[in-house]
């Protein structure tokens, strides 16, 4: 949670926004798992140790994006399912299916 607070430019010990940040963090973890077809822990296939930093940054970017953009549509800009930086980080991690 502290890393997400820093990501959204809050003081690292400022817990006053945690009630809003926590569900966004959990949703971002789930979104990364769904997008890659891999999990952070538990059931296989898991995200490889070498890929964890990219997956973690993607989670922070996505949760931060949702924190700053509270609505599903952002007026005045092009929309996308995932912010570009998140897509760039996750594309190489996606589990390829046949």
C-alpha distances in whole Angstrom, upper triangle without the diagonal:
4,5,5,6,9,10,11,12,11,11,9,10,10,9,12,10,8,11,11,8,7,11,11,8,10,13,12,12,16,17,17,18,21,22,22,24,22,19,16,17,21,23,25,25,22,20,22,20,22,20,17,16,17,15,12,13,14,11,10,13,14,11,11,15,15,13,16,19,19,22,23,26,25,29,30,29,29,27,26,24,21,21,23,20,19,22,23,20,21,25,26,23,25,27,31,33,37
4,5,5,6,9,10,11,9,9,5,7,9,9,12,11,10,13,14,10,11,14,14,11,14,17,15,15,19,20,19,21,24,24,24,26,24,22,18,20,23,26,28,27,24,22,23,21,22,21,18,16,18,17,13,13,16,13,11,14,15,13,12,16,17,14,17,20,20,24,25,27,27,30,31,30,30,28,27,26,23,22,24,21,20,24,24,21,23,26,27,25,27,29,33,35,39
4,5,5,6,9,10,10,10,7,10,12,12,15,13,12,15,15,11,12,15,13,11,14,16,14,14,18,18,17,19,22,22,22,24,22,20,17,19,22,25,26,26,22,20,21,19,19,18,15,13,14,14,10,10,12,11,8,11,13,11,10,14,15,14,16,19,20,23,24,26,25,28,29,27,28,26,25,23,20,19,21,18,17,20,21,18,19,23,23,22,24,27,30,33,36
4,5,5,6,8,9,10,9,11,11,11,13,11,10,13,11,8,9,12,10,8,11,13,11,12,16,16,15,18,20,20,21,23,21,19,17,19,23,25,26,25,22,20,22,21,21,19,16,14,15,14,10,10,11,9,6,9,10,8,7,11,12,10,12,15,16,19,20,22,21,25,26,24,25,23,22,21,18,16,19,16,15,19,20,17,18,22,23,22,23,26,29,32,35
4,5,5,6,5,7,6,8,8,8,10,8,8,12,11,8,10,13,12,11,14,16,14,16,19,19,19,21,24,24,25,27,25,23,21,23,26,28,30,29,26,24,25,24,24,22,19,17,18,17,14,13,15,13,9,12,13,10,9,12,13,10,12,15,16,20,21,23,22,25,27,25,26,25,24,23,20,19,21,19,18,22,23,21,22,26,27,25,27,30,33,35,39
4,5,5,5,6,6,9,10,12,13,12,12,16,15,12,14,17,15,13,17,18,16,17,21,21,20,23,25,24,25,28,26,24,21,24,27,30,31,30,27,24,25,23,23,22,19,16,17,17,14,12,15,13,10,11,14,12,10,13,15,12,13,17,18,22,23,25,23,26,27,25,26,25,24,24,21,19,20,18,18,21,22,20,22,25,26,25,27,30,33,36,40
4,5,8,10,9,13,13,14,15,13,13,16,14,11,13,15,13,12,15,16,14,15,18,18,17,20,22,21,22,25,24,22,20,23,26,28,29,28,25,22,23,22,22,20,17,15,15,15,12,10,11,11,7,8,10,9,6,10,12,10,11,14,16,19,20,22,20,23,24,22,23,22,21,20,17,15,17,14,14,18,18,16,18,22,23,22,24,27,30,33,37
4,6,9,10,13,11,13,13,10,12,14,12,10,13,15,12,12,16,16,14,16,19,19,19,22,23,23,24,27,26,24,22,25,28,30,31,30,27,25,27,25,25,23,20,18,18,17,15,13,14,12,9,9,11,9,6,9,10,8,8,11,13,17,18,19,18,21,22,20,22,20,20,20,17,15,17,15,16,19,20,19,20,24,25,25,26,29,32,35,38
4,7,9,11,10,13,13,11,13,16,14,12,15,18,15,15,19,20,18,20,23,22,22,25,27,26,27,30,29,27,25,28,31,33,34,33,30,27,29,27,27,25,23,20,20,20,17,15,17,16,12,12,14,13,9,12,14,11,11,14,16,20,22,22,20,23,23,22,24,23,23,23,21,18,20,18,19,22,23,21,23,27,28,27,29,32,35,38,42
4,6,8,7,9,10,9,11,14,13,11,14,17,15,15,18,20,18,20,23,23,23,26,28,28,29,31,30,28,25,28,31,33,35,34,31,29,30,28,29,27,24,21,22,22,18,17,19,17,13,14,16,14,11,14,15,12,12,16,17,20,23,24,22,25,26,25,27,26,26,25,23,21,23,21,21,25,25,24,26,29,30,29,31,34,37,40,43
4,5,5,9,10,10,12,15,15,13,16,19,18,17,20,22,21,22,25,26,25,28,30,30,31,33,32,29,27,28,32,34,36,35,32,30,31,29,29,28,25,22,24,23,20,19,21,19,16,17,19,16,14,18,18,15,16,19,20,24,26,28,26,28,30,29,31,29,29,29,26,24,26,24,24,28,28,26,28,31,32,31,33,36,39,42,46
4,6,8,11,11,11,15,15,13,14,18,17,15,18,21,19,20,24,24,24,26,29,29,29,31,29,27,24,25,29,32,33,33,29,27,28,26,26,25,22,20,21,21,17,17,19,17,14,16,18,16,14,18,19,16,17,21,21,25,27,29,27,30,31,30,32,30,30,29,26,24,26,23,23,27,27,25,26,30,31,29,31,34,37,40,44
4,6,9,10,10,14,15,13,14,18,18,17,19,22,21,22,25,26,26,28,30,31,31,33,31,28,25,27,29,33,34,34,31,29,30,28,29,28,25,23,25,24,20,20,22,20,17,20,21,18,17,20,20,17,19,23,23,26,29,31,29,32,34,33,34,33,32,31,28,27,29,27,26,30,30,28,29,33,34,32,34,36,40,42,46
4,6,7,8,11,12,11,13,17,17,16,19,21,21,22,25,26,26,28,30,31,32,33,32,29,26,28,31,33,35,35,32,30,32,30,31,29,26,24,26,25,21,21,22,20,17,19,20,17,15,19,18,15,17,20,20,24,26,28,27,29,31,31,32,31,31,30,27,26,28,26,26,29,30,28,29,33,34,33,34,37,40,42,46
4,6,5,8,10,9,10,14,15,14,16,19,19,20,23,24,24,26,28,29,30,32,30,27,25,26,28,31,33,34,30,29,31,29,31,29,26,24,26,24,21,21,22,19,17,19,20,16,15,19,18,14,17,20,19,23,25,27,27,29,32,31,32,30,30,29,27,26,29,27,25,29,30,28,29,33,34,32,33,36,39,41,45
4,6,7,9,10,11,14,15,15,18,19,20,21,24,25,26,28,29,30,32,33,32,29,27,28,31,33,36,36,33,31,34,32,33,31,28,27,28,26,23,23,24,21,18,20,20,16,16,18,17,14,16,18,17,21,24,26,25,28,30,30,31,30,30,28,27,26,29,27,26,30,32,30,30,34,36,34,35,37,40,42,46
4,6,5,6,9,11,11,12,15,16,16,18,20,21,22,25,26,27,28,30,29,27,25,26,29,31,33,33,30,29,31,30,31,29,26,25,25,23,20,20,20,17,15,17,16,13,12,15,13,10,12,15,14,17,20,22,22,24,27,26,28,26,26,25,23,22,25,24,23,26,28,26,27,31,32,31,31,34,37,39,43
4,5,5,6,9,10,10,12,14,15,16,18,19,20,22,24,25,26,28,26,24,22,23,25,28,30,30,27,26,29,28,29,27,23,23,23,21,18,19,19,16,14,16,16,12,12,15,14,11,14,16,15,18,20,23,23,26,28,28,29,27,26,24,23,22,25,24,22,26,27,25,26,29,31,29,30,32,35,37,40
4,6,6,8,9,11,12,13,15,16,18,19,21,22,24,25,27,28,27,24,23,24,26,28,31,31,28,27,30,30,31,29,26,25,25,23,20,21,21,17,16,18,17,13,14,16,14,11,15,16,14,17,19,22,23,26,28,28,29,26,26,24,23,23,26,25,24,27,29,27,27,30,32,30,30,32,36,37,40
4,6,6,7,9,11,12,13,15,17,17,19,21,22,23,25,26,26,24,22,24,26,28,30,30,28,27,29,29,30,28,25,24,24,21,19,19,19,15,14,15,14,10,11,13,10,8,11,12,10,13,16,19,19,22,25,24,25,23,22,21,20,20,23,22,21,24,26,25,25,28,30,28,28,31,34,35,39
4,6,5,6,9,10,10,12,14,15,16,18,20,21,22,24,23,21,19,21,24,26,28,27,25,23,26,25,27,24,21,20,20,18,15,16,15,12,11,12,11,8,8,11,9,7,10,12,11,15,16,19,19,22,25,24,24,22,21,20,18,18,21,20,18,21,23,21,22,25,27,25,26,28,31,33,36
4,5,5,6,9,10,11,13,14,16,17,18,20,21,22,21,19,17,18,21,23,25,25,23,22,25,24,26,23,20,20,20,18,15,16,16,12,12,14,13,9,11,13,11,10,14,15,14,17,18,21,22,25,28,26,27,24,23,21,19,19,23,21,19,22,24,22,22,25,27,24,25,27,30,32,35
4,5,5,6,8,10,11,12,14,15,16,18,20,21,20,18,17,18,20,22,24,24,22,21,25,25,26,24,21,21,21,18,16,17,16,12,13,14,12,9,12,13,10,10,14,14,12,15,15,19,20,23,26,25,25,22,21,18,17,18,22,21,18,21,23,22,21,24,26,24,23,25,28,30,33
4,5,5,6,9,10,10,12,14,15,16,18,19,19,17,16,19,21,22,24,24,21,20,23,24,25,22,19,19,18,15,14,14,13,9,10,11,8,5,8,9,7,7,11,11,10,13,13,16,17,21,23,22,22,19,17,15,14,15,18,17,15,18,20,19,18,21,23,21,21,24,27,28,32
4,5,5,6,9,10,11,12,14,15,17,18,17,15,13,15,18,20,22,21,19,17,20,20,21,19,16,16,15,13,11,12,11,7,7,10,8,5,8,11,9,9,13,14,14,16,16,19,20,24,26,24,24,21,19,17,15,15,18,17,14,17,19,17,16,20,22,19,20,22,25,27,31
4,5,5,6,9,10,11,12,14,16,16,15,13,12,13,16,17,19,19,17,16,20,20,22,19,16,17,17,13,12,14,13,9,11,13,11,8,12,14,12,12,16,16,16,17,17,21,22,25,28,26,25,22,20,17,16,17,20,19,16,18,21,18,17,20,22,19,19,21,24,25,29
4,5,5,6,9,10,10,12,14,15,15,13,13,15,17,18,20,19,18,17,20,21,23,19,17,18,17,14,13,14,12,9,11,12,9,8,11,12,10,11,15,14,13,15,14,17,19,23,25,23,22,19,17,14,13,15,18,17,14,16,19,17,16,19,21,18,18,20,23,24,27
4,5,5,6,9,10,10,12,14,13,12,12,15,17,18,19,18,16,15,18,19,20,16,14,15,13,10,10,11,8,5,8,9,6,5,9,10,9,11,14,14,14,15,14,17,18,22,24,22,21,18,15,12,10,12,15,14,10,13,15,13,12,16,18,15,15,18,21,22,26
4,5,5,6,9,10,11,12,11,9,8,11,13,15,16,15,13,12,15,16,17,14,12,13,12,9,8,11,9,6,9,11,9,9,12,13,13,14,17,17,18,19,18,21,22,26,28,25,24,21,18,15,13,15,17,15,12,14,16,14,12,15,17,14,14,16,19,21,25
4,5,5,6,9,10,10,10,8,9,12,13,13,15,14,13,13,16,18,19,16,14,16,15,11,12,14,11,9,12,14,11,11,15,15,14,16,19,18,18,19,17,20,22,26,28,25,24,21,18,14,13,15,18,17,13,15,17,15,13,16,17,14,14,15,18,19,23
4,5,5,6,8,10,10,10,11,14,16,16,17,15,14,13,17,19,19,16,15,16,14,11,12,13,10,8,12,12,9,10,13,13,12,15,17,16,17,17,15,18,19,23,25,22,20,17,14,11,9,12,14,14,10,11,14,13,10,13,15,13,12,14,17,18,21
4,5,5,6,8,8,8,9,12,15,15,15,13,12,10,13,15,16,12,11,12,10,7,9,10,7,7,10,11,9,11,14,14,14,16,18,18,19,20,18,20,21,25,26,23,21,18,15,12,10,12,13,13,9,10,12,10,7,10,12,10,9,12,15,17,20
4,6,5,6,5,5,7,10,12,11,11,10,9,9,12,14,16,12,12,14,12,9,11,13,11,10,13,14,12,14,17,17,17,19,22,21,22,22,20,23,24,28,30,27,25,22,18,15,13,16,17,16,12,13,15,13,10,12,13,10,9,10,13,15,19
4,6,5,7,8,11,13,14,13,13,12,12,12,15,18,19,15,15,17,15,12,14,16,13,12,16,16,13,15,18,18,17,20,22,21,21,21,19,21,23,27,28,25,23,20,16,13,12,15,17,17,13,13,15,14,10,12,14,11,9,10,13,13,17
4,6,8,10,12,15,17,16,15,13,13,12,15,17,18,14,14,16,13,11,13,14,11,11,15,14,12,15,17,16,16,20,21,20,21,21,18,20,22,25,26,23,21,18,14,11,10,13,13,14,10,9,12,11,7,8,11,9,7,9,11,13,16
4,5,8,10,13,15,14,12,10,10,8,11,14,15,11,12,14,12,9,13,14,11,12,16,16,14,16,19,19,19,22,24,23,24,24,22,24,25,28,29,26,24,21,17,14,13,15,15,15,11,10,12,10,6,7,9,6,4,6,9,11,15
4,7,10,12,13,11,10,8,9,9,12,15,16,13,14,17,15,12,15,17,14,14,18,19,17,19,22,21,21,24,26,26,26,26,23,26,27,31,32,29,26,23,20,16,15,18,19,18,15,14,16,14,10,11,12,9,6,5,8,9,13
4,7,9,10,9,7,5,5,5,9,12,13,11,11,14,13,10,13,16,14,13,17,18,17,18,21,22,22,24,27,26,27,27,25,28,29,32,34,31,28,25,22,19,17,19,20,19,15,15,16,14,11,12,12,8,8,7,10,12,16
4,5,7,7,7,6,5,6,9,12,14,11,10,14,13,10,12,15,14,12,16,18,16,17,20,21,21,23,26,26,26,27,25,28,29,33,34,32,30,27,23,20,18,20,21,20,16,17,18,15,13,15,15,11,11,11,14,16,19
4,7,9,9,9,6,6,9,9,12,10,8,11,12,9,9,13,12,11,14,16,16,16,19,20,20,22,25,25,26,27,26,29,29,33,35,32,30,27,24,21,19,20,21,19,16,17,18,15,13,16,16,12,13,13,17,19,22
4,7,8,9,6,8,10,11,14,13,11,14,15,12,13,16,16,14,17,20,19,19,22,24,23,25,28,28,28,30,28,32,33,36,38,35,34,31,28,24,22,24,25,23,20,21,22,19,17,19,19,15,16,15,19,20,24
4,7,9,7,10,12,13,17,16,14,18,19,16,16,20,19,18,21,23,22,22,25,27,26,27,30,31,30,32,30,33,35,39,41,38,36,33,30,26,25,27,28,26,23,24,25,22,19,22,21,17,17,16,19,20,23
4,6,7,10,13,15,18,17,16,19,20,17,18,21,20,19,22,24,23,23,27,28,27,29,32,32,31,32,30,33,35,39,41,38,36,33,29,26,24,27,28,26,23,23,25,22,19,21,20,16,16,14,17,17,20
3,5,9,10,13,16,15,15,18,19,16,18,21,20,19,23,25,23,24,27,28,28,30,33,33,33,33,31,34,36,39,41,38,35,32,29,26,24,26,27,26,22,22,23,20,17,19,18,14,14,11,14,14,17
4,7,9,12,14,13,13,17,17,14,17,20,18,18,22,23,22,23,26,27,27,29,32,31,32,32,30,33,34,38,39,36,33,31,27,24,22,24,25,23,20,20,20,18,15,16,15,11,11,8,11,12,15
4,6,9,11,10,10,14,14,11,13,17,16,15,19,20,20,21,24,25,25,27,29,29,30,31,29,32,33,36,38,35,33,30,26,23,21,23,23,21,18,18,19,16,14,15,14,10,11,10,13,15,18
4,7,8,6,6,10,10,8,10,13,13,13,16,18,17,19,21,22,23,25,27,27,28,29,28,30,31,34,35,32,30,28,24,21,19,20,20,18,15,16,16,13,11,13,11,8,9,9,13,15,19
4,5,5,6,10,10,10,12,14,15,15,18,20,20,21,24,25,26,27,30,30,31,33,31,33,34,37,38,34,33,30,27,24,22,23,22,20,17,18,17,14,13,14,12,9,11,11,14,17,20
4,5,5,8,10,10,11,14,15,15,17,19,20,21,23,25,26,27,29,31,32,33,32,34,34,38,39,35,34,32,28,26,23,24,23,20,18,19,18,15,14,16,14,11,14,15,18,21,24
4,6,7,9,10,11,13,14,16,17,19,20,22,23,25,26,28,29,30,32,34,32,34,34,37,37,34,32,31,27,26,22,22,21,18,17,18,16,13,13,15,12,10,14,15,17,21,24
4,6,6,6,9,10,11,13,15,16,17,19,20,21,23,24,26,27,29,30,28,30,30,34,34,31,29,27,24,22,19,19,18,15,13,14,13,9,9,11,9,7,11,12,15,18,22
4,6,5,6,9,10,10,12,14,15,16,18,20,21,22,24,25,27,28,27,29,29,33,34,30,29,27,24,22,19,19,19,16,13,15,14,11,11,14,12,10,13,14,18,21,24
4,5,5,6,9,10,11,12,14,15,16,18,20,21,22,24,26,28,27,29,28,32,32,29,28,26,23,22,18,17,17,14,12,14,13,10,11,14,13,11,15,17,20,23,27
4,5,5,6,9,10,10,12,14,15,16,18,20,21,22,24,26,24,26,25,29,29,26,24,23,20,18,15,14,14,10,9,11,9,6,7,10,10,9,12,15,18,21,24
4,6,5,6,9,10,10,12,14,15,17,18,20,21,22,24,23,24,24,28,29,26,24,22,19,17,14,14,14,11,9,10,11,7,7,10,10,8,11,13,16,19,23
4,5,5,6,9,10,11,12,14,15,16,18,20,21,23,23,25,24,28,29,26,25,23,20,18,15,15,15,12,10,13,13,10,10,14,14,12,14,17,20,23,27
4,5,5,6,8,10,10,12,14,15,16,18,20,22,21,23,22,26,26,23,22,21,18,17,13,12,13,9,8,11,11,8,10,13,14,13,15,18,21,24,28
4,5,5,6,8,10,10,12,14,15,16,18,19,18,20,20,23,24,21,20,18,15,13,10,9,10,7,5,8,9,6,7,11,12,11,13,16,19,22,25
4,6,5,6,8,10,11,12,14,15,16,18,18,20,20,23,25,22,21,19,16,14,11,11,13,11,8,11,12,10,10,14,15,13,14,17,20,23,26
4,5,5,6,8,10,10,12,14,16,18,18,20,19,23,24,21,21,19,17,16,13,12,13,11,9,13,14,12,13,16,17,16,18,21,24,26,30
4,6,5,6,9,10,11,12,14,16,16,17,16,20,20,18,18,16,14,13,10,8,10,8,7,10,11,10,12,15,17,16,17,21,23,26,30
4,5,5,6,9,10,10,12,14,13,15,15,18,20,17,16,14,12,10,7,7,10,9,7,10,12,11,11,14,17,16,16,20,22,24,28
4,5,5,6,9,10,11,13,13,16,15,19,21,19,19,16,15,13,11,11,14,12,10,14,16,14,15,18,20,19,19,22,25,27,31
4,5,5,6,8,10,13,14,15,14,18,19,17,18,16,15,15,12,11,13,12,11,15,16,15,16,19,21,21,22,25,27,30,33
4,5,5,6,8,10,11,12,11,14,16,14,14,12,12,11,9,8,11,11,10,13,15,15,16,18,21,20,21,24,27,29,32
4,6,5,6,8,9,11,11,14,17,15,16,13,13,12,10,10,14,14,12,15,18,17,17,20,23,22,22,25,27,29,32
4,6,6,9,11,13,13,16,18,17,18,16,16,15,14,13,16,16,15,18,20,19,20,23,25,24,25,28,30,32,36
4,6,9,11,12,10,13,15,14,16,15,15,15,14,12,16,15,15,18,20,20,21,24,26,26,26,29,32,34,37
4,6,8,8,7,10,12,12,13,12,13,13,12,11,15,16,15,17,20,20,21,23,26,26,25,29,31,32,36
4,7,9,9,12,15,15,16,14,15,14,14,14,18,19,18,20,23,23,23,25,28,27,27,30,32,33,36
4,5,7,10,13,13,14,12,13,13,14,14,18,19,18,20,23,23,23,25,28,28,27,29,31,32,35
4,7,10,13,12,12,9,10,10,11,12,16,18,17,18,21,22,21,22,26,25,24,27,28,29,32
4,6,9,9,9,7,9,10,12,13,16,18,17,18,21,23,22,23,27,27,26,29,30,31,33
4,6,6,8,7,10,12,13,12,15,17,17,18,21,22,22,24,27,27,27,30,31,33,35
4,6,8,9,12,15,16,15,17,20,20,21,23,25,26,27,30,31,30,33,34,36,38
4,7,9,13,16,17,15,17,19,21,21,23,25,26,27,30,31,30,34,35,36,39
4,6,10,13,14,12,13,16,17,18,19,22,22,23,26,27,27,30,31,33,35
4,7,10,12,10,11,15,16,15,17,20,20,20,24,25,24,28,28,30,32
4,7,9,9,10,14,14,13,16,18,18,19,22,23,22,25,26,27,30
4,6,7,8,12,11,10,13,15,15,15,19,19,18,21,22,24,26
4,7,9,12,10,9,13,14,13,14,17,17,16,19,20,21,24
4,6,8,6,6,10,11,10,11,15,15,14,17,19,21,24
4,6,5,7,9,10,11,12,15,16,16,20,21,24,27
4,5,5,6,9,10,11,14,15,15,19,20,23,26
4,5,5,6,9,10,12,13,15,19,20,23,26
4,5,5,6,9,11,11,12,16,18,21,24
4,5,5,6,9,10,10,14,15,18,21
4,6,6,8,10,11,15,16,19,22
4,6,7,8,10,13,15,19,22
4,6,5,6,10,12,15,19
4,5,5,9,10,13,16
4,6,9,10,13,16
4,6,9,12,16
4,6,9,13
4,6,10
4,7
4
